[in-house]
Amino acid sequence: MDTGTPAVDLLTAMLLPLADAGRAASAQAYMKTTQPFLGVPVPVLRRTTRELVRRLGATGVPERLELATGIWSQATHREHWYAAQEICAAAACRGRMEFLPLYERMIVEGAWWDIVDGCSRPLGQLLLAHPEPLAAMMRRWSTDPNMWKRRQSMICQLHLGADTDTALLEEALCANLGDGEFFIRKAMGWALRQYAKTDPEWVRAWVAAHREHMSPLSLREALRHLGQAV
């Protein structure tokens, strides 16, 4: 896989002809980040990332982890971080514990909703594959001083549907009741709204039990599709 050129530089060279300065400025303004954008649409970024993986021969799990870690570490633009997440999303990488330290880095170093939310699906897959250690970790994260870890503890099961560990979900939600941070309140409502698609009665009961401690934002999100007044 070693070409003599850092992978992030190869990726940048592949992306630059596809970049749009206007899109880059708009994306950075929307995301409110100091990290600049190149201005490449997400579908194009995904195709280009897949081409980079093929070009470098990073088809195995260890090679993908090495490539994603290198790109994450040396990123200069937001699309580099998105590409690192895309490399980890391959079917062969799902549920692999060796990726967990990188996901934690993404959450702590990324420290913004787009990156943190992008880790929810792979962490949910890890939770399914390794329920005991991951559930224990998410319980720790639910009370962590790092806001983004707390957010992740609530949203890591967004994609699990009937496989949701409701005891873990409840513990993460209860640990963050009363938190005034927007991104925590939003995550609480989002997690409940999403699980309501699977078990609306569970969500109704949970909201009824904790309503007085929930913010209006969390309530609105949780009840959005349940036909109940806030």
N, C-alpha and C positions, 0 to 999 in steps of 0.2 A: 504494500500500500504506500510505501515511501516514494514520493516522486521528487523529493528534494525541494519542493515548494510547499509552504504551509497550506493545508486544506482550505483554510479560510480565505487565503489569497486566490486560490483556484476558484472557489465559489464566487468570490467578488468579481473576478474576471468574467465568469459566465453570466452573472446577473447584470452587470453594468450596461450591456447593450439593450437590456430589457427594462431598464429603469426609467422612471419618469419623475423629473424634479418637482413638478406640480403635485403629483400624487404623494411624493415624499414629504413635502411641506404640510399637506393636508393631514396625512397620517400622523405626523409628529404633533401637530396642533390638537388633533382629536385625542390622541393617547396621552398628551401632556407629559411627554418624556423628554429628558435631556439627551438621551441616546438618539442619534439620527436614524432616519430611514433612507433606504435607497429608492423606494418608490416602485416596488415590484408587486403586482397583484398576487394574492395567495395561491391561486391555481397555477400560475406560472412559476412561483417559487417552489411549489411542490414538485412540479415536473423537472425543474432544474436540479433540485436536490436529489431526486432519483437518478438523474443522469450523472451527477457527481459521484454518487455511490457506485454506479456501474463503472464509471471511468477509473475510479480508484480501486476497484475490485473489493470493496468493503461489503461483501455479501454475507459473511459469517457474523455471529453475534459478538465475539470479541472485537472484530474489526469495526463493527458499527458503534460499539461503545467507545472505542478509542477515537473514532472519527467524530462522533457527537461531542465527546468531552473536549477534544481539541478545538473544534469550532466554537463551542460555548465559551471556552477559556480565552480565546483570542478574538472574540467578536468585537467589531467596531460599529456595526449597524444592527438594527432590530431584526432584520431579515435573517441575520446569522443565527440569532437565538431561535427564531422560528424554524430554521433549517435543522438545528440540533434536535429540536423536539420532533420534527418530522422523521429524522433518521431513527429515533427511538421508537417510532410508532409501528415499525414493521412487525408483521405477525410473529416472526421468530423471536422478537425481543419482549413480547408480552408476558408478564408474570415472572420475569427474570430478576432475581434479587440483586444481581450485580449492578443493575441500573439504579437501584435505590439511592446510593450516595449522590449520583448525578441529579436525580429528581429533587433531592433535598437542596442541592446547590442551586438549582433553577428557582426554587421557591424563595430561598433566603437571599440570593444575589439578584434574582429578577425582581422580586419585591414589588410587583404591580399586577393588576388583575388579569391581563392578557396571558402573561407567562404562568402565573399561579393556576389559573383556570385551565390552561393547556396541560397541566400535570394531573388533572382530576381523573381522566380516563385511564392513563397508565397506572396510577396509584390504585384505582378501583380494581384493575386487572390483577395487580399484586395482592390486593386484599383477598380476592377470590382464590388465588393460587397459594397464598400463605396466610390464612386467616388469623392464626394466633399471634405471630409476631407483628403483623401489620395492624391488627386491631389494637394491640397494646401500644404501638407507636402512635396511632391516631388518638387514642385516649390521652397520651402524654401531650400530643400536639394541641388537643382541645383546650388546654390550660397554659400553653406555652406563652411566654412574653412576646414572641414574634406573632404579630397580627396575622400574617399570611399563612403561617402554619395553622393557626386557629381556623382561618377561613377554609383551608384545605381539609381539615378534620370534618367539616360539615358537608363539603361538596365532593369528597372522594367517592361517594356512592351514587352520584347523579345518574350514572349509566347502568346501574346494576338491577333496576327493576325488582322483580320478585326475589332476587338473590340478596337484596339489601339486608344487612344486619341491623335490625331496628333497635336493638339494645345499644349498639354502638352509636347509631344515629341519634338516639335520644340523649345519650350521655354527652355527645358533642354539642348538641343544641342546648341542653340545660346548662352546660358549662359556660355558655356565651350569652345567656339571657341577661338583659340589662346592659349589655355592652353598647356604648353610644357611638362606636365607630361605624360609619356608613357601610364599609365593605363587609363588616361582620353582620350587620343587620340585613343587608341585601342577601348575603349567603344563606342566612337562616331561612329567610322566606323562599329563596330559590330551591333549597334542599327540600323543603316541605312541599312546595308547588310541584316539583318533579316527582316526589314519591306519591303524591296524591293521584298521579296517573295510574299507579299500581294498586294503591290501597287508600282510597279517599276516606274511608271510615277511620283508619288509624290516624290520618292527618287531622280530621275533624276533632277526634278525641284529644289529640295532643294539644291542639290549639285551645280547645275548651279548658283544658287543665292549666294552661300556662298563659292564657290570653292577657291577664292583667300585667304580666311582666314583659310582654312583647311590644316592640316599637310599632307605630303605625305602618312603617315601611315593611317590616317583617310580616305583619298581618295582611297587608294588601297583597303581597307576593304569595303568601301561603294560600290565601283564599281565592285567588284570582279566577280559578276555573271551577270552584266548588259551589258557586251560587249562594254564598253566604255574605252577609253584610259585615263590614269591618267594624 
